[in-house]
Every structure is written in structure tokens, then in C-alpha cells.
Amino acid sequence: MTKRGIISLLGVSGIVLSGMTLAGFIGCYRLNLTPSEPLGLWRIVQAERPLQTGDLVFICPPATEQSREALGRGYLRRGLCAGGFAPLIKTVAALPGQHVDIGPDVVIDGRFLAHSKLRRFDGEGRAIAAFSGGVVPPGHLFLHSSFASSYDSRYFGPIPDSGLLGFARPVFTLDP
């Protein structure tokens, strides 16, 4: 292929990728490349009812010092949420008013949360602090993923529901 052909191919590829990205944002599609949920294409669907425990959602993490540290450690990814974070895809494990106890595992209102074993160290051997537990405050959600290495509310605590983007619905996913 000639130099001119390569440049043309790269230009067309860039236009196609830009168009796909724009269509994804307009159509509320997101690509999940983390193991917290199945890999693949997901759609954000506006919530037409109040959230319930067990709902799978997309939510922007708050722009806090803890989130910036998590980004630096690689627990969070860069994206278009405030603070430059990518949306999280997590399951709502507890709603405002529910009591969360943190020990070796998570217990919500006296009931054990499956797949909630806490880790004291991350994959790089760095200490990772757990949330201290307590009552989920008004306007907040306690989020969870059954993936053992997930960075979720076990570590960062409840987060504001003002960052809620909507329900997460799989379009084309692969569970490795």
C-alpha cells in the first residue's frame, strides 16, 4: 500500500471511530472493558421507577480525593464524568436508611451479601482501606460487584445518587 493509501485509510478509520463514539454517547451506549460485569456493549436506560436493591446501574463516581487516588492506582478509569472519571457499572446493594456492617464480608441489615469478601491488599500488594460501615445516608447508594477484585462501596462507601446515569442493560456482552 502506498503512503497516500495508508494516510487515507487512517483518516477514514479516525472518522469512523469518531462517529461511533459520538453515536455511543448520543444513544447512551457504553463499552465495558472491566471484569466487574460482563465485557461488551451496554446501554444506559433512564430509570422509569425508583431504584431497588439488585438493580444494575451506570453511575459517575464523585470527584473526591479518594476517587483521584483510585484513578492513580488504576482502580478507576478515565472518562467523561465530572473529575475525568469513567462511569461505574455496579449493582445497587443498599439504599438510603439501610445499615451496612463491614467485616471480613459485607452484611446489610443483618443479611450477608454474597461475594463480598474484603481484600486487605490490591493486586499490586498495596494496602487498601475498607469503608467503616454505617447507615446509607439520604441521596446515596451502596454499590457492589460480585467480581472479587472489584473496587466498589466495600472500599469507597456509599456514593451520591446524583451521579446516576441510569439502568445498565446488556446489548452484546461476553462473560469471560
DRENDRENLO-159469 format. One line per 3 residues: for each residue x, y, z of N, C-alpha, C. Coordinates in steps of 0.001 Angstrom, whole numbers, plus 500000, padded with zeros to 6 digits. Atoms other than C-alpha are relative to their C-alpha. Example, Ala and Ser with C-alpha at 12.3 -4.5 7.8 and 13.67 -1.06 7.14 Angstrom:
500890:498810:500000:512300:495500:507800:500900:501200:500000; 499180:498810:499940:513670:498940:507140:499230:501090:500730
***
This chain:
500852:498837:500000:500000:500000:500000:500906:501237:500000; 499216:498775:500083:501291:503450:499196:499838:500840:501257; 500069:499088:498851:501962:506172:501723:498679:500761:499989
501270:499268:500140:498947:508072:500399:498818:499097:500397; 501054:500953:499650:496756:504953:500775:499922:499774:501501; 499955:500195:498545:497873:504441:504373:499406:501221:500700
500527:498769:499388:497133:508083:505230:498485:500073:499815; 501448:499998:500261:493688:507794:503615:499284:498996:500910; 500594:501032:499148:492942:504577:505495:499943:500466:501456
499980:499497:498624:493982:506143:508804:498971:501116:500191; 500978:498913:499914:491850:509214:508094:498573:499478:500052; 501339:500587:500015:488771:507165:507249:499733:499253:501300
500159:500723:498732:489346:504957:510308:499723:500962:501144; 500224:498994:498964:489563:508044:512514:498598:500575:499946; 501358:499466:500163:486307:509416:511112:498971:498976:500463
500934:501058:499601:484530:506075:511602:499993:499831:501521; 499928:500143:498540:485778:505717:515202:499379:501203:500703; 500602:498798:499407:484801:509315:515994:498482:499945:499884
501447:500126:500199:481344:508709:514534:499386:498973:500928; 500503:501039:499095:480907:505504:516537:499976:500498:501439; 499942:499457:498641:481976:507283:519724:498865:500985:500228
501082:499020:499889:479551:510146:519108:498647:499300:500054; 501262:500749:499993:476738:507707:518320:499806:499283:501336; 500083:500667:498703:477551:505837:521529:499530:500928:501096
500403:499041:498973:477204:508949:523644:498581:500483:499776; 501360:499546:500297:474051:510123:521885:498999:498891:500291; 500896:501140:499798:472487:506647:522012:500129:499364:501359
499788:500499:498638:473637:506083:525598:500576:498587:500038; 499312:501287:499995:475808:503106:524755:501363:500166:500648; 498692:499986:499371:478920:502267:526758:500654:498642:499789
499212:501209:500133:481666:499734:526239:500604:499689:501358; 499416:500412:498720:482551:497845:529426:501198:499113:499720; 498770:500764:500169:486142:496660:529433:500581:499558:501339
499555:500431:498677:486351:495870:533160:499295:498699:500371; 500609:501282:499650:485650:492463:534718:498907:500082:501073; 501046:499880:498981:483156:493881:537247:498661:499461:499511
501193:500548:500656:480385:492911:534827:500449:499434:498665; 499570:500562:501283:480418:491020:531508:500537:501069:499051; 499374:499100:500963:482635:492621:528881:499077:500195:498807
500759:499775:501215:480981:494230:525897:499234:501301:499979; 500794:498800:500239:478428:496761:524770:498768:500011:500897; 501116:499809:499075:475883:498085:527279:499258:501262:499609
500794:498806:500233:473111:500634:527049:499535:500557:501341; 500520:499328:498817:472150:503181:529674:498542:500336:499725; 501435:499794:500130:468372:503219:530127:499528:500858:501168
500500:499113:498948:466706:506050:532048:499124:499218:500975; 500787:500653:498961:465205:504919:535341:498558:500493:499926; 501434:499670:500081:461397:504817:534983:499269:499622:501282
500558:500367:498706:460875:503637:538558:501075:500254:501038; 498983:499825:498954:462585:504117:541903:500987:498837:500009; 498982:501054:499915:465825:502196:542335:499656:498996:501084
500173:501079:499034:465722:498881:544145:501332:499286:500168; 498797:500814:499861:468426:496671:545583:499951:498937:498904; 499904:500964:501086:469630:494341:542861:500027:500640:498618
499949:499324:501299:469359:496957:540080:501450:500191:499570; 498684:499769:500583:472390:497143:537800:499976:501381:499364; 500032:498608:500426:473276:500778:537131:501352:500480:499481
498822:499211:500342:475747:503121:535487:499943:501239:500868; 499955:498844:499118:476854:505864:537872:501392:500623:499939; 498725:499292:499960:479561:508523:537904:500489:500082:501439
499466:499848:498652:481837:508395:540926:500180:501486:500313; 499814:498593:499658:482117:511660:542854:501454:500429:499801; 498652:499455:500201:485114:513896:542142:500590:500356:501365
499425:499822:498669:486795:513412:545521:501478:499613:499978; 498597:500387:499876:490362:512955:546692:500136:498472:499957; 499976:501463:500008:489586:509254:547272:499865:499471:498566
500167:500425:501390:488418:508903:543654:501251:500302:499181; 498760:499668:500712:491535:510690:542364:501115:499008:500348; 499002:501001:499604:493723:508302:544379:499695:498662:499323
500401:501258:500652:491742:505333:542998:500336:500029:498510; 499629:499852:501410:492297:506661:539465:501507:499804:499841; 498538:500135:500047:496027:506941:540132:500475:498572:500219
499640:501404:499751:496129:503359:541413:499464:499058:498930; 500552:500833:501067:494207:502095:538389:498695:499310:500350; 501282:500605:499619:491013:501146:540261:498867:500598:499176
500979:499309:500843:489016:503700:538248:500673:500355:498683; 499489:499631:501321:489372:504612:534589:499625:501445:499685; 500312:498643:500467:489392:507978:532837:498760:499956:499115
501207:499924:500811:486158:509101:531226:499389:501381:500062; 500666:498715:500163:483624:511852:530780:499174:500451:501197; 500687:499536:498793:482169:512058:534304:500787:501170:500594
499317:498906:499306:482987:515092:536468:501265:499469:500652; 498734:500441:499441:486596:514867:537593:500798:499140:499042; 499290:500794:501000:487547:512924:534449:499921:498504:500202
500155:501435:499738:486327:509528:535674:499017:499367:499017; 500956:500763:500810:484576:506841:533631:498857:499535:500908; 501111:500519:499187:481126:505708:534794:500299:498590:500501
499907:501345:499431:480976:502648:537030:498754:499229:499611; 501154:500880:500198:478710:499706:536278:499979:499066:501215; 500067:500723:498728:477610:498231:539611:498551:499650:500334
501314:500382:499494:474691:496579:541395:499708:500790:501270; 500421:499309:498791:472756:498548:543994:499817:498937:501095; 500054:500982:498918:473337:496596:547215:499225:500520:501202
500733:499415:498877:471819:499019:549735:499557:501410:499638; 500628:498699:500249:469585:502086:549643:500043:500849:501272; 499996:499144:498813:469295:505072:551987:499189:499391:501146
500649:500529:498802:468415:504033:555533:500422:498588:500349; 499559:501359:499698:469881:500540:555253:501341:500045:500725; 498780:500055:499191:472645:499557:557686:500986:499015:499389
498935:500815:500591:475930:498236:556289:501070:499747:501051; 498906:500401:499106:478358:496301:558504:501124:499451:499132; 498838:500460:500741:481860:495751:557176:500884:499198:500941
499091:500876:499263:483903:492837:558494:500799:499261:498950; 499351:500767:501061:485565:490039:556564:499142:499999:498725; 500971:499916:501092:482418:490261:554398:499061:501168:500318
500980:498934:499800:479607:492793:553990:498679:499393:500461; 501309:500397:499499:476362:492440:555939:499109:501231:499926; 500937:498898:500164:473371:494629:555061:498709:499648:500720
501193:500232:499178:470513:494888:557562:499972:498572:500553; 499903:501319:499387:471743:491669:559183:500102:498847:499024; 499920:501081:501004:471932:489731:555888:501318:500072:499243
498720:500140:500686:475199:488516:554385:499845:500335:498514; 499974:499677:501422:475987:489975:550928:500945:499028:499297; 499203:501003:500707:477197:487195:548621:501142:500657:499229
498824:499561:500761:480623:487597:547004:500511:501357:500474; 499615:498696:499473:481551:490455:549321:501252:499953:500882; 498781:500120:499192:484792:489227:550904:500905:501200:499733
499117:498850:500127:487055:492194:551568:501439:499561:499817; 498568:500221:500183:490651:492346:550485:500751:501071:500776; 499174:499030:499275:493310:493996:552573:501050:500625:499086
498988:499524:500941:495676:494415:549619:499464:499888:498587; 500406:500067:501401:495180:495145:545927:500927:499049:499245; 499208:500909:500824:496727:493186:543048:501476:500336:499947
498596:499570:499980:499960:495178:543398:500619:499848:501393; 499506:500167:498643:500296:494327:547111:499873:501249:500861; 500188:498762:499238:499296:497836:548241:498798:499847:500926
501111:500045:499046:497109:498179:551337:498808:500764:499419; 501225:499348:500451:493507:499037:550511:499054:500084:501196; 500859:499768:498836:491261:500568:553155:498551:499674:499669
501415:500322:500159:487702:499372:553635:499148:501131:500572; 500991:499093:499447:484643:501518:554261:499721:499566:501439; 500191:500329:498585:483925:501699:558004:498617:499450:500323
501345:500475:499748:480256:500830:557659:499113:501094:500556; 500962:499044:499472:477121:502579:558890:498725:500005:499185; 501275:499871:500695:473750:503710:557613:500220:500759:498697
499910:499311:501287:473486:504654:553934:499209:501299:500123; 500699:498723:499816:472659:508383:554033:499014:500298:498869; 500934:499587:501057:469806:510008:552089:500774:500484:498775
499366:499562:501238:470692:510595:548449:501260:499251:499628; 498803:500799:500277:473367:507879:548401:499616:498549:499700; 500178:501416:500327:473739:504288:547152:501238:499234:500419
498901:500904:499705:475885:501402:548359:500051:499009:498851; 499869:500771:501241:477193:499623:545242:500921:498802:500178; 499235:501248:499867:478637:496152:544746:500144:499319:498652
499802:500907:501126:480050:493805:542150:500456:498672:500555; 499610:501324:499502:480424:490070:542632:501421:499629:499597; 498611:500245:500389:483870:490247:540971:500894:500254:501213
499221:499941:498752:486347:489592:543803:500897:501236:500105; 499085:498853:499960:488727:492425:542849:499320:501317:499656; 500723:498777:500351:486013:494987:542161:500274:501102:501014
499900:498817:499141:486520:498486:543522:498595:500567:500089; 501396:499594:499838:483093:499247:544922:499800:500571:501396; 500291:499351:498718:481365:500572:548048:500585:499279:501204
499274:500657:498901:483142:497966:550189:501196:500846:500407; 498800:499202:499779:486072:500352:549857:499699:501503:500021; 500227:498551:500045:484747:503804:548893:498735:500454:500707
501215:499627:499269:481453:503692:550821:498863:500400:499072; 501134:499569:500817:478064:504946:549644:500374:501239:499185; 499717:498826:500826:478182:507463:546793:498686:500699:499632
501208:499231:500303:475735:510227:545802:499242:499445:498795; 500816:500468:501122:472839:509096:543629:499841:501081:498927; 500044:498931:501010:473147:512439:541805:500846:499642:498784
499177:500448:501115:475759:510689:539622:499361:498891:499176; 500674:501101:500696:473233:508069:538476:499728:500377:498546; 500264:499798:501426:473141:507797:534681:498770:499210:499553
501154:500828:500337:470514:505031:534522:500299:498531:500211; 499835:501447:499902:469997:501306:534474:500976:499521:498927; 499069:500609:500965:472639:499166:532729:499319:498786:499368
500612:501107:500739:471255:496856:530058:501002:499449:498982; 499042:500567:500958:473477:494433:528115:499425:500025:498585; 500380:500026:501414:473388:494745:524333:500698:498806:499345
499193:501109:500506:476218:492426:523279:501144:499817:500967; 498992:500193:498961:478315:491023:526125:500569:498590:499973; 499298:501273:499889:480726:488217:526838:500468:499855:501429
499599:500240:498616:481187:486777:530310:501191:499049:499987; 498783:500844:500130:484814:485524:530391:500086:498911:501041
***
